[in-house]
Each structure stands twice: as C-alpha cells, then as structure tokens.
Amino acid sequence: MGIAANTQRPSSGKTPSAGPKWKQVDGGLGTWSVNTRHVQLKNWVFDGDSPTANLSFEAWTTTEGGAPLERVKLTDANSYGVIVSPYVPSNTAVTVTVAPGRLKPNVDYVFRTSAYDGSLYETEWSPWARLRIELPVDLALPAPDYDAQRPSFVTDS
C-alpha cells in the first residue's frame, strides 16, 4: 500500500480575528479593536489530506471606505513582508504576533491569510478582517513639587 497523494488544497478559516482583546467594535463593520502594540492575528487552517499546514498573514492600510490601500511589511523575514506561521496540525487555530511598531495606533488596517501544506497553496485568500489599534491614553501626572513657590493670583501693575 503506497502513500496517499496530497491532492486537497489547504484552506484558511473564514473569520480571521485580532487581539489580544479579541473584541469587535463599530456595529456592523466588525473592526477588531486592539489595545496593545503587541498585536496578535488569528485564523484557522484546514487540510483534508495533509496532517499539517501553515498560514501566511498579510496586512494593508485602508482607504476611508475600508478598501485595501498599501501593503504593510509585517516582517523582514521574506520579500513580501508577510508573517508565516509554523506548521501546525490541520483544523487548528493559528495565532501570530506582529512586532511592535509594524502597525501604528489609530490607523485602519485590513488583514487576511493564505494556507500552505508544504506541497499545495490555497488558491484564494481568506476574507478580509478589519483592525484598529487604540491605545489607552496615559493620564499619569508628574509628582507634585511641594517646595515650589505658590502662584500669585494678584499681578503687580
């Protein structure tokens, strides 16, 4: 009995997500809200006849209407700037972490994935998912200087 041929293409999940907050905002648009510079991107990978596969993650800035505008280089490890996950068992959620500074706060992005099983590539990308990094405002005030001169509310004219 011979080894079965790898004939089924792997595929990405249909619902990519971003975190680590893993919360969608803005009603029907479904933008993933991330509150850290350590953005994580996640999607599932499936393959019917290969025990393992990986996912390539790519991100783009968007137009005001949300359409992809410019590809963002998520890594310098390859010429396309995509993050390629390690091989994982088929039917597994894959999470990758984007290095801080690759995605900027208060910018709208879309991202998607493509699967590869070591032999065959997925022929279509996953659906786009929207992403926005919204960092909390730091309201830390400086320590008071109790030895400072008191301000005068009377002016000498």
Chimera marker file (.cmm) of the C-alpha trace (Angstrom):
<marker_set name="trace">
<marker id="1" x="0.000" y="0.000" z="0.000" r="1" g="1" b="0" radius="0.5"/>
<marker id="2" x="1.528" y="3.321" z="-1.096" r="1" g="1" b="0" radius="0.5"/>
<marker id="3" x="1.446" y="6.754" z="0.455" r="1" g="1" b="0" radius="0.5"/>
<marker id="4" x="-1.684" y="8.736" z="-0.423" r="1" g="1" b="0" radius="0.5"/>
<marker id="5" x="-1.089" y="11.679" z="-2.729" r="1" g="1" b="0" radius="0.5"/>
<marker id="6" x="-1.629" y="15.189" z="-1.423" r="1" g="1" b="0" radius="0.5"/>
<marker id="7" x="-4.472" y="16.329" z="-3.692" r="1" g="1" b="0" radius="0.5"/>
<marker id="8" x="-6.594" y="18.596" z="-1.484" r="1" g="1" b="0" radius="0.5"/>
<marker id="9" x="-5.568" y="22.204" z="-1.174" r="1" g="1" b="0" radius="0.5"/>
<marker id="10" x="-5.391" y="23.635" z="2.344" r="1" g="1" b="0" radius="0.5"/>
<marker id="11" x="-7.693" y="26.490" z="3.281" r="1" g="1" b="0" radius="0.5"/>
<marker id="12" x="-7.889" y="29.374" z="5.718" r="1" g="1" b="0" radius="0.5"/>
<marker id="13" x="-10.759" y="29.927" z="8.086" r="1" g="1" b="0" radius="0.5"/>
<marker id="14" x="-13.451" y="32.392" z="7.072" r="1" g="1" b="0" radius="0.5"/>
<marker id="15" x="-13.302" y="34.503" z="10.245" r="1" g="1" b="0" radius="0.5"/>
<marker id="16" x="-9.822" y="35.973" z="10.877" r="1" g="1" b="0" radius="0.5"/>
<marker id="17" x="-9.579" y="37.884" z="14.146" r="1" g="1" b="0" radius="0.5"/>
<marker id="18" x="-7.207" y="40.202" z="16.002" r="1" g="1" b="0" radius="0.5"/>
<marker id="19" x="-6.380" y="40.678" z="19.655" r="1" g="1" b="0" radius="0.5"/>
<marker id="20" x="-5.371" y="40.108" z="22.350" r="1" g="1" b="0" radius="0.5"/>
<marker id="21" x="-8.557" y="41.937" z="23.369" r="1" g="1" b="0" radius="0.5"/>
<marker id="22" x="-10.478" y="39.851" z="20.740" r="1" g="1" b="0" radius="0.5"/>
<marker id="23" x="-13.329" y="42.356" z="20.677" r="1" g="1" b="0" radius="0.5"/>
<marker id="24" x="-15.124" y="43.742" z="17.637" r="1" g="1" b="0" radius="0.5"/>
<marker id="25" x="-16.408" y="47.308" z="17.668" r="1" g="1" b="0" radius="0.5"/>
<marker id="26" x="-18.283" y="49.737" z="15.401" r="1" g="1" b="0" radius="0.5"/>
<marker id="27" x="-21.503" y="47.883" z="14.857" r="1" g="1" b="0" radius="0.5"/>
<marker id="28" x="-21.869" y="46.147" z="11.520" r="1" g="1" b="0" radius="0.5"/>
<marker id="29" x="-18.341" y="46.871" z="10.241" r="1" g="1" b="0" radius="0.5"/>
<marker id="30" x="-16.790" y="44.374" z="12.655" r="1" g="1" b="0" radius="0.5"/>
<marker id="31" x="-13.444" y="46.082" z="13.227" r="1" g="1" b="0" radius="0.5"/>
<marker id="32" x="-11.210" y="44.247" z="15.690" r="1" g="1" b="0" radius="0.5"/>
<marker id="33" x="-10.138" y="46.667" z="18.422" r="1" g="1" b="0" radius="0.5"/>
<marker id="34" x="-6.647" y="46.053" z="19.808" r="1" g="1" b="0" radius="0.5"/>
<marker id="35" x="-5.355" y="47.909" z="22.874" r="1" g="1" b="0" radius="0.5"/>
<marker id="36" x="-1.656" y="46.996" z="22.757" r="1" g="1" b="0" radius="0.5"/>
<marker id="37" x="1.303" y="47.386" z="20.405" r="1" g="1" b="0" radius="0.5"/>
<marker id="38" x="1.757" y="43.570" z="20.600" r="1" g="1" b="0" radius="0.5"/>
<marker id="39" x="-0.948" y="42.788" z="18.049" r="1" g="1" b="0" radius="0.5"/>
<marker id="40" x="-1.939" y="39.163" z="17.546" r="1" g="1" b="0" radius="0.5"/>
<marker id="41" x="-3.588" y="37.941" z="14.341" r="1" g="1" b="0" radius="0.5"/>
<marker id="42" x="-5.501" y="34.651" z="14.285" r="1" g="1" b="0" radius="0.5"/>
<marker id="43" x="-7.255" y="32.359" z="11.828" r="1" g="1" b="0" radius="0.5"/>
<marker id="44" x="-7.900" y="28.641" z="11.374" r="1" g="1" b="0" radius="0.5"/>
<marker id="45" x="-6.125" y="26.360" z="8.916" r="1" g="1" b="0" radius="0.5"/>
<marker id="46" x="-7.728" y="23.278" z="7.373" r="1" g="1" b="0" radius="0.5"/>
<marker id="47" x="-6.448" y="20.474" z="5.131" r="1" g="1" b="0" radius="0.5"/>
<marker id="48" x="-8.285" y="17.263" z="4.337" r="1" g="1" b="0" radius="0.5"/>
<marker id="49" x="-5.313" y="15.111" z="3.396" r="1" g="1" b="0" radius="0.5"/>
<marker id="50" x="-2.230" y="16.662" z="4.968" r="1" g="1" b="0" radius="0.5"/>
<marker id="51" x="-1.542" y="16.413" z="8.706" r="1" g="1" b="0" radius="0.5"/>
<marker id="52" x="-0.020" y="19.911" z="8.958" r="1" g="1" b="0" radius="0.5"/>
<marker id="53" x="-0.180" y="23.286" z="7.247" r="1" g="1" b="0" radius="0.5"/>
<marker id="54" x="0.775" y="26.904" z="7.914" r="1" g="1" b="0" radius="0.5"/>
<marker id="55" x="-0.752" y="30.316" z="7.329" r="1" g="1" b="0" radius="0.5"/>
<marker id="56" x="0.711" y="33.452" z="5.790" r="1" g="1" b="0" radius="0.5"/>
<marker id="57" x="-0.701" y="36.651" z="7.295" r="1" g="1" b="0" radius="0.5"/>
<marker id="58" x="-0.671" y="39.922" z="5.342" r="1" g="1" b="0" radius="0.5"/>
<marker id="59" x="-1.960" y="43.376" z="6.321" r="1" g="1" b="0" radius="0.5"/>
<marker id="60" x="-2.801" y="46.524" z="4.362" r="1" g="1" b="0" radius="0.5"/>
<marker id="61" x="-3.677" y="50.086" z="5.263" r="1" g="1" b="0" radius="0.5"/>
<marker id="62" x="-7.107" y="51.122" z="4.020" r="1" g="1" b="0" radius="0.5"/>
<marker id="63" x="-8.866" y="53.900" z="2.176" r="1" g="1" b="0" radius="0.5"/>
<marker id="64" x="-11.519" y="55.904" z="4.023" r="1" g="1" b="0" radius="0.5"/>
<marker id="65" x="-14.050" y="53.408" z="2.687" r="1" g="1" b="0" radius="0.5"/>
<marker id="66" x="-12.123" y="50.421" z="4.090" r="1" g="1" b="0" radius="0.5"/>
<marker id="67" x="-10.655" y="49.072" z="0.843" r="1" g="1" b="0" radius="0.5"/>
<marker id="68" x="-7.021" y="47.799" z="0.891" r="1" g="1" b="0" radius="0.5"/>
<marker id="69" x="-4.616" y="50.626" z="0.003" r="1" g="1" b="0" radius="0.5"/>
<marker id="70" x="-0.961" y="49.780" z="0.746" r="1" g="1" b="0" radius="0.5"/>
<marker id="71" x="0.599" y="46.524" z="1.923" r="1" g="1" b="0" radius="0.5"/>
<marker id="72" x="2.279" y="46.757" z="5.319" r="1" g="1" b="0" radius="0.5"/>
<marker id="73" x="5.563" y="44.941" z="5.811" r="1" g="1" b="0" radius="0.5"/>
<marker id="74" x="4.865" y="42.850" z="8.924" r="1" g="1" b="0" radius="0.5"/>
<marker id="75" x="8.324" y="41.251" z="8.910" r="1" g="1" b="0" radius="0.5"/>
<marker id="76" x="11.674" y="41.482" z="7.144" r="1" g="1" b="0" radius="0.5"/>
<marker id="77" x="11.956" y="37.662" z="7.027" r="1" g="1" b="0" radius="0.5"/>
<marker id="78" x="10.696" y="37.440" z="3.417" r="1" g="1" b="0" radius="0.5"/>
<marker id="79" x="10.327" y="39.730" z="0.417" r="1" g="1" b="0" radius="0.5"/>
<marker id="80" x="6.547" y="40.012" z="0.714" r="1" g="1" b="0" radius="0.5"/>
<marker id="81" x="6.611" y="41.148" z="4.342" r="1" g="1" b="0" radius="0.5"/>
<marker id="82" x="4.061" y="38.527" z="5.409" r="1" g="1" b="0" radius="0.5"/>
<marker id="83" x="4.254" y="36.605" z="8.668" r="1" g="1" b="0" radius="0.5"/>
<marker id="84" x="4.368" y="32.872" z="8.008" r="1" g="1" b="0" radius="0.5"/>
<marker id="85" x="3.274" y="30.720" z="10.933" r="1" g="1" b="0" radius="0.5"/>
<marker id="86" x="4.976" y="27.488" z="11.884" r="1" g="1" b="0" radius="0.5"/>
<marker id="87" x="3.352" y="24.291" z="10.610" r="1" g="1" b="0" radius="0.5"/>
<marker id="88" x="0.502" y="23.247" z="12.876" r="1" g="1" b="0" radius="0.5"/>
<marker id="89" x="-1.901" y="20.301" z="12.838" r="1" g="1" b="0" radius="0.5"/>
<marker id="90" x="-4.765" y="20.675" z="10.381" r="1" g="1" b="0" radius="0.5"/>
<marker id="91" x="-8.012" y="22.076" z="11.846" r="1" g="1" b="0" radius="0.5"/>
<marker id="92" x="-6.106" y="24.297" z="14.283" r="1" g="1" b="0" radius="0.5"/>
<marker id="93" x="-6.338" y="27.980" z="15.150" r="1" g="1" b="0" radius="0.5"/>
<marker id="94" x="-3.090" y="29.754" z="14.280" r="1" g="1" b="0" radius="0.5"/>
<marker id="95" x="-2.020" y="32.894" z="16.151" r="1" g="1" b="0" radius="0.5"/>
<marker id="96" x="0.963" y="35.072" z="15.222" r="1" g="1" b="0" radius="0.5"/>
<marker id="97" x="2.290" y="38.171" z="16.959" r="1" g="1" b="0" radius="0.5"/>
<marker id="98" x="3.179" y="41.282" z="14.954" r="1" g="1" b="0" radius="0.5"/>
<marker id="99" x="6.328" y="43.025" z="16.181" r="1" g="1" b="0" radius="0.5"/>
<marker id="100" x="5.606" y="46.348" z="17.922" r="1" g="1" b="0" radius="0.5"/>
<marker id="101" x="5.863" y="49.313" z="15.564" r="1" g="1" b="0" radius="0.5"/>
<marker id="102" x="4.863" y="47.425" z="12.393" r="1" g="1" b="0" radius="0.5"/>
<marker id="103" x="1.238" y="48.505" z="12.838" r="1" g="1" b="0" radius="0.5"/>
<marker id="104" x="0.596" y="52.024" z="14.069" r="1" g="1" b="0" radius="0.5"/>
<marker id="105" x="-2.086" y="53.208" z="16.504" r="1" g="1" b="0" radius="0.5"/>
<marker id="106" x="-5.178" y="54.991" z="15.158" r="1" g="1" b="0" radius="0.5"/>
<marker id="107" x="-4.721" y="53.650" z="11.624" r="1" g="1" b="0" radius="0.5"/>
<marker id="108" x="-7.287" y="51.403" z="9.959" r="1" g="1" b="0" radius="0.5"/>
<marker id="109" x="-5.957" y="48.111" z="8.574" r="1" g="1" b="0" radius="0.5"/>
<marker id="110" x="-7.327" y="45.012" z="6.885" r="1" g="1" b="0" radius="0.5"/>
<marker id="111" x="-5.630" y="41.628" z="7.045" r="1" g="1" b="0" radius="0.5"/>
<marker id="112" x="-6.103" y="38.158" z="5.584" r="1" g="1" b="0" radius="0.5"/>
<marker id="113" x="-4.475" y="34.730" z="5.440" r="1" g="1" b="0" radius="0.5"/>
<marker id="114" x="-3.434" y="32.090" z="2.931" r="1" g="1" b="0" radius="0.5"/>
<marker id="115" x="-2.689" y="28.429" z="3.729" r="1" g="1" b="0" radius="0.5"/>
<marker id="116" x="0.139" y="26.140" z="2.554" r="1" g="1" b="0" radius="0.5"/>
<marker id="117" x="0.630" y="22.457" z="3.387" r="1" g="1" b="0" radius="0.5"/>
<marker id="118" x="4.210" y="22.038" z="2.147" r="1" g="1" b="0" radius="0.5"/>
<marker id="119" x="3.046" y="20.974" z="-1.286" r="1" g="1" b="0" radius="0.5"/>
<marker id="120" x="-0.088" y="22.899" z="-2.261" r="1" g="1" b="0" radius="0.5"/>
<marker id="121" x="-1.104" y="26.516" z="-1.723" r="1" g="1" b="0" radius="0.5"/>
<marker id="122" x="-4.592" y="27.790" z="-1.088" r="1" g="1" b="0" radius="0.5"/>
<marker id="123" x="-5.886" y="29.366" z="-4.315" r="1" g="1" b="0" radius="0.5"/>
<marker id="124" x="-7.925" y="32.108" z="-2.601" r="1" g="1" b="0" radius="0.5"/>
<marker id="125" x="-7.089" y="34.338" z="0.351" r="1" g="1" b="0" radius="0.5"/>
<marker id="126" x="-9.329" y="34.295" z="3.406" r="1" g="1" b="0" radius="0.5"/>
<marker id="127" x="-11.905" y="37.083" z="3.726" r="1" g="1" b="0" radius="0.5"/>
<marker id="128" x="-10.520" y="40.438" z="4.869" r="1" g="1" b="0" radius="0.5"/>
<marker id="129" x="-10.822" y="41.370" z="8.546" r="1" g="1" b="0" radius="0.5"/>
<marker id="130" x="-10.647" y="44.969" z="9.790" r="1" g="1" b="0" radius="0.5"/>
<marker id="131" x="-8.256" y="46.018" z="12.571" r="1" g="1" b="0" radius="0.5"/>
<marker id="132" x="-7.530" y="49.203" z="14.514" r="1" g="1" b="0" radius="0.5"/>
<marker id="133" x="-5.044" y="49.695" z="17.360" r="1" g="1" b="0" radius="0.5"/>
<marker id="134" x="-6.485" y="52.002" z="20.006" r="1" g="1" b="0" radius="0.5"/>
<marker id="135" x="-4.064" y="52.505" z="22.854" r="1" g="1" b="0" radius="0.5"/>
<marker id="136" x="-5.331" y="53.874" z="26.163" r="1" g="1" b="0" radius="0.5"/>
<marker id="137" x="-4.451" y="57.470" z="26.948" r="1" g="1" b="0" radius="0.5"/>
<marker id="138" x="-1.785" y="57.781" z="29.635" r="1" g="1" b="0" radius="0.5"/>
<marker id="139" x="-3.097" y="60.286" z="32.159" r="1" g="1" b="0" radius="0.5"/>
<marker id="140" x="-0.220" y="59.948" z="34.613" r="1" g="1" b="0" radius="0.5"/>
<marker id="141" x="0.618" y="63.318" z="36.105" r="1" g="1" b="0" radius="0.5"/>
<marker id="142" x="4.060" y="64.297" z="37.368" r="1" g="1" b="0" radius="0.5"/>
<marker id="143" x="4.690" y="64.118" z="41.101" r="1" g="1" b="0" radius="0.5"/>
<marker id="144" x="3.836" y="67.406" z="42.809" r="1" g="1" b="0" radius="0.5"/>
<marker id="145" x="6.673" y="69.697" z="43.867" r="1" g="1" b="0" radius="0.5"/>
<marker id="146" x="5.633" y="70.675" z="47.397" r="1" g="1" b="0" radius="0.5"/>
<marker id="147" x="8.605" y="73.057" z="47.704" r="1" g="1" b="0" radius="0.5"/>
<marker id="148" x="7.580" y="75.117" z="44.665" r="1" g="1" b="0" radius="0.5"/>
<marker id="149" x="6.598" y="78.742" z="45.189" r="1" g="1" b="0" radius="0.5"/>
<marker id="150" x="2.855" y="79.278" z="45.402" r="1" g="1" b="0" radius="0.5"/>
<marker id="151" x="1.410" y="81.006" z="42.377" r="1" g="1" b="0" radius="0.5"/>
<marker id="152" x="0.198" y="84.526" z="42.928" r="1" g="1" b="0" radius="0.5"/>
<marker id="153" x="-3.233" y="85.423" z="41.678" r="1" g="1" b="0" radius="0.5"/>
<marker id="154" x="-2.540" y="89.130" z="42.126" r="1" g="1" b="0" radius="0.5"/>
<marker id="155" x="-0.490" y="90.804" z="39.472" r="1" g="1" b="0" radius="0.5"/>
<marker id="156" x="1.696" y="93.809" z="40.176" r="1" g="1" b="0" radius="0.5"/>
<marker id="157" x="0.963" y="96.549" z="37.673" r="1" g="1" b="0" radius="0.5"/>
<link id1="1" id2="2" r="1" g="1" b="0" radius="0.2"/>
<link id1="2" id2="3" r="1" g="1" b="0" radius="0.2"/>
<link id1="3" id2="4" r="1" g="1" b="0" radius="0.2"/>
<link id1="4" id2="5" r="1" g="1" b="0" radius="0.2"/>
<link id1="5" id2="6" r="1" g="1" b="0" radius="0.2"/>
<link id1="6" id2="7" r="1" g="1" b="0" radius="0.2"/>
<link id1="7" id2="8" r="1" g="1" b="0" radius="0.2"/>
<link id1="8" id2="9" r="1" g="1" b="0" radius="0.2"/>
<link id1="9" id2="10" r="1" g="1" b="0" radius="0.2"/>
<link id1="10" id2="11" r="1" g="1" b="0" radius="0.2"/>
<link id1="11" id2="12" r="1" g="1" b="0" radius="0.2"/>
<link id1="12" id2="13" r="1" g="1" b="0" radius="0.2"/>
<link id1="13" id2="14" r="1" g="1" b="0" radius="0.2"/>
<link id1="14" id2="15" r="1" g="1" b="0" radius="0.2"/>
<link id1="15" id2="16" r="1" g="1" b="0" radius="0.2"/>
<link id1="16" id2="17" r="1" g="1" b="0" radius="0.2"/>
<link id1="17" id2="18" r="1" g="1" b="0" radius="0.2"/>
<link id1="18" id2="19" r="1" g="1" b="0" radius="0.2"/>
<link id1="19" id2="20" r="1" g="1" b="0" radius="0.2"/>
<link id1="20" id2="21" r="1" g="1" b="0" radius="0.2"/>
<link id1="21" id2="22" r="1" g="1" b="0" radius="0.2"/>
<link id1="22" id2="23" r="1" g="1" b="0" radius="0.2"/>
<link id1="23" id2="24" r="1" g="1" b="0" radius="0.2"/>
<link id1="24" id2="25" r="1" g="1" b="0" radius="0.2"/>
<link id1="25" id2="26" r="1" g="1" b="0" radius="0.2"/>
<link id1="26" id2="27" r="1" g="1" b="0" radius="0.2"/>
<link id1="27" id2="28" r="1" g="1" b="0" radius="0.2"/>
<link id1="28" id2="29" r="1" g="1" b="0" radius="0.2"/>
<link id1="29" id2="30" r="1" g="1" b="0" radius="0.2"/>
<link id1="30" id2="31" r="1" g="1" b="0" radius="0.2"/>
<link id1="31" id2="32" r="1" g="1" b="0" radius="0.2"/>
<link id1="32" id2="33" r="1" g="1" b="0" radius="0.2"/>
<link id1="33" id2="34" r="1" g="1" b="0" radius="0.2"/>
<link id1="34" id2="35" r="1" g="1" b="0" radius="0.2"/>
<link id1="35" id2="36" r="1" g="1" b="0" radius="0.2"/>
<link id1="36" id2="37" r="1" g="1" b="0" radius="0.2"/>
<link id1="37" id2="38" r="1" g="1" b="0" radius="0.2"/>
<link id1="38" id2="39" r="1" g="1" b="0" radius="0.2"/>
<link id1="39" id2="40" r="1" g="1" b="0" radius="0.2"/>
<link id1="40" id2="41" r="1" g="1" b="0" radius="0.2"/>
<link id1="41" id2="42" r="1" g="1" b="0" radius="0.2"/>
<link id1="42" id2="43" r="1" g="1" b="0" radius="0.2"/>
<link id1="43" id2="44" r="1" g="1" b="0" radius="0.2"/>
<link id1="44" id2="45" r="1" g="1" b="0" radius="0.2"/>
<link id1="45" id2="46" r="1" g="1" b="0" radius="0.2"/>
<link id1="46" id2="47" r="1" g="1" b="0" radius="0.2"/>
<link id1="47" id2="48" r="1" g="1" b="0" radius="0.2"/>
<link id1="48" id2="49" r="1" g="1" b="0" radius="0.2"/>
<link id1="49" id2="50" r="1" g="1" b="0" radius="0.2"/>
<link id1="50" id2="51" r="1" g="1" b="0" radius="0.2"/>
<link id1="51" id2="52" r="1" g="1" b="0" radius="0.2"/>
<link id1="52" id2="53" r="1" g="1" b="0" radius="0.2"/>
<link id1="53" id2="54" r="1" g="1" b="0" radius="0.2"/>
<link id1="54" id2="55" r="1" g="1" b="0" radius="0.2"/>
<link id1="55" id2="56" r="1" g="1" b="0" radius="0.2"/>
<link id1="56" id2="57" r="1" g="1" b="0" radius="0.2"/>
<link id1="57" id2="58" r="1" g="1" b="0" radius="0.2"/>
<link id1="58" id2="59" r="1" g="1" b="0" radius="0.2"/>
<link id1="59" id2="60" r="1" g="1" b="0" radius="0.2"/>
<link id1="60" id2="61" r="1" g="1" b="0" radius="0.2"/>
<link id1="61" id2="62" r="1" g="1" b="0" radius="0.2"/>
<link id1="62" id2="63" r="1" g="1" b="0" radius="0.2"/>
<link id1="63" id2="64" r="1" g="1" b="0" radius="0.2"/>
<link id1="64" id2="65" r="1" g="1" b="0" radius="0.2"/>
<link id1="65" id2="66" r="1" g="1" b="0" radius="0.2"/>
<link id1="66" id2="67" r="1" g="1" b="0" radius="0.2"/>
<link id1="67" id2="68" r="1" g="1" b="0" radius="0.2"/>
<link id1="68" id2="69" r="1" g="1" b="0" radius="0.2"/>
<link id1="69" id2="70" r="1" g="1" b="0" radius="0.2"/>
<link id1="70" id2="71" r="1" g="1" b="0" radius="0.2"/>
<link id1="71" id2="72" r="1" g="1" b="0" radius="0.2"/>
<link id1="72" id2="73" r="1" g="1" b="0" radius="0.2"/>
<link id1="73" id2="74" r="1" g="1" b="0" radius="0.2"/>
<link id1="74" id2="75" r="1" g="1" b="0" radius="0.2"/>
<link id1="75" id2="76" r="1" g="1" b="0" radius="0.2"/>
<link id1="76" id2="77" r="1" g="1" b="0" radius="0.2"/>
<link id1="77" id2="78" r="1" g="1" b="0" radius="0.2"/>
<link id1="78" id2="79" r="1" g="1" b="0" radius="0.2"/>
<link id1="79" id2="80" r="1" g="1" b="0" radius="0.2"/>
<link id1="80" id2="81" r="1" g="1" b="0" radius="0.2"/>
<link id1="81" id2="82" r="1" g="1" b="0" radius="0.2"/>
<link id1="82" id2="83" r="1" g="1" b="0" radius="0.2"/>
<link id1="83" id2="84" r="1" g="1" b="0" radius="0.2"/>
<link id1="84" id2="85" r="1" g="1" b="0" radius="0.2"/>
<link id1="85" id2="86" r="1" g="1" b="0" radius="0.2"/>
<link id1="86" id2="87" r="1" g="1" b="0" radius="0.2"/>
<link id1="87" id2="88" r="1" g="1" b="0" radius="0.2"/>
<link id1="88" id2="89" r="1" g="1" b="0" radius="0.2"/>
<link id1="89" id2="90" r="1" g="1" b="0" radius="0.2"/>
<link id1="90" id2="91" r="1" g="1" b="0" radius="0.2"/>
<link id1="91" id2="92" r="1" g="1" b="0" radius="0.2"/>
<link id1="92" id2="93" r="1" g="1" b="0" radius="0.2"/>
<link id1="93" id2="94" r="1" g="1" b="0" radius="0.2"/>
<link id1="94" id2="95" r="1" g="1" b="0" radius="0.2"/>
<link id1="95" id2="96" r="1" g="1" b="0" radius="0.2"/>
<link id1="96" id2="97" r="1" g="1" b="0" radius="0.2"/>
<link id1="97" id2="98" r="1" g="1" b="0" radius="0.2"/>
<link id1="98" id2="99" r="1" g="1" b="0" radius="0.2"/>
<link id1="99" id2="100" r="1" g="1" b="0" radius="0.2"/>
<link id1="100" id2="101" r="1" g="1" b="0" radius="0.2"/>
<link id1="101" id2="102" r="1" g="1" b="0" radius="0.2"/>
<link id1="102" id2="103" r="1" g="1" b="0" radius="0.2"/>
<link id1="103" id2="104" r="1" g="1" b="0" radius="0.2"/>
<link id1="104" id2="105" r="1" g="1" b="0" radius="0.2"/>
<link id1="105" id2="106" r="1" g="1" b="0" radius="0.2"/>
<link id1="106" id2="107" r="1" g="1" b="0" radius="0.2"/>
<link id1="107" id2="108" r="1" g="1" b="0" radius="0.2"/>
<link id1="108" id2="109" r="1" g="1" b="0" radius="0.2"/>
<link id1="109" id2="110" r="1" g="1" b="0" radius="0.2"/>
<link id1="110" id2="111" r="1" g="1" b="0" radius="0.2"/>
<link id1="111" id2="112" r="1" g="1" b="0" radius="0.2"/>
<link id1="112" id2="113" r="1" g="1" b="0" radius="0.2"/>
<link id1="113" id2="114" r="1" g="1" b="0" radius="0.2"/>
<link id1="114" id2="115" r="1" g="1" b="0" radius="0.2"/>
<link id1="115" id2="116" r="1" g="1" b="0" radius="0.2"/>
<link id1="116" id2="117" r="1" g="1" b="0" radius="0.2"/>
<link id1="117" id2="118" r="1" g="1" b="0" radius="0.2"/>
<link id1="118" id2="119" r="1" g="1" b="0" radius="0.2"/>
<link id1="119" id2="120" r="1" g="1" b="0" radius="0.2"/>
<link id1="120" id2="121" r="1" g="1" b="0" radius="0.2"/>
<link id1="121" id2="122" r="1" g="1" b="0" radius="0.2"/>
<link id1="122" id2="123" r="1" g="1" b="0" radius="0.2"/>
<link id1="123" id2="124" r="1" g="1" b="0" radius="0.2"/>
<link id1="124" id2="125" r="1" g="1" b="0" radius="0.2"/>
<link id1="125" id2="126" r="1" g="1" b="0" radius="0.2"/>
<link id1="126" id2="127" r="1" g="1" b="0" radius="0.2"/>
<link id1="127" id2="128" r="1" g="1" b="0" radius="0.2"/>
<link id1="128" id2="129" r="1" g="1" b="0" radius="0.2"/>
<link id1="129" id2="130" r="1" g="1" b="0" radius="0.2"/>
<link id1="130" id2="131" r="1" g="1" b="0" radius="0.2"/>
<link id1="131" id2="132" r="1" g="1" b="0" radius="0.2"/>
<link id1="132" id2="133" r="1" g="1" b="0" radius="0.2"/>
<link id1="133" id2="134" r="1" g="1" b="0" radius="0.2"/>
<link id1="134" id2="135" r="1" g="1" b="0" radius="0.2"/>
<link id1="135" id2="136" r="1" g="1" b="0" radius="0.2"/>
<link id1="136" id2="137" r="1" g="1" b="0" radius="0.2"/>
<link id1="137" id2="138" r="1" g="1" b="0" radius="0.2"/>
<link id1="138" id2="139" r="1" g="1" b="0" radius="0.2"/>
<link id1="139" id2="140" r="1" g="1" b="0" radius="0.2"/>
<link id1="140" id2="141" r="1" g="1" b="0" radius="0.2"/>
<link id1="141" id2="142" r="1" g="1" b="0" radius="0.2"/>
<link id1="142" id2="143" r="1" g="1" b="0" radius="0.2"/>
<link id1="143" id2="144" r="1" g="1" b="0" radius="0.2"/>
<link id1="144" id2="145" r="1" g="1" b="0" radius="0.2"/>
<link id1="145" id2="146" r="1" g="1" b="0" radius="0.2"/>
<link id1="146" id2="147" r="1" g="1" b="0" radius="0.2"/>
<link id1="147" id2="148" r="1" g="1" b="0" radius="0.2"/>
<link id1="148" id2="149" r="1" g="1" b="0" radius="0.2"/>
<link id1="149" id2="150" r="1" g="1" b="0" radius="0.2"/>
<link id1="150" id2="151" r="1" g="1" b="0" radius="0.2"/>
<link id1="151" id2="152" r="1" g="1" b="0" radius="0.2"/>
<link id1="152" id2="153" r="1" g="1" b="0" radius="0.2"/>
<link id1="153" id2="154" r="1" g="1" b="0" radius="0.2"/>
<link id1="154" id2="155" r="1" g="1" b="0" radius="0.2"/>
<link id1="155" id2="156" r="1" g="1" b="0" radius="0.2"/>
<link id1="156" id2="157" r="1" g="1" b="0" radius="0.2"/>
</marker_set>
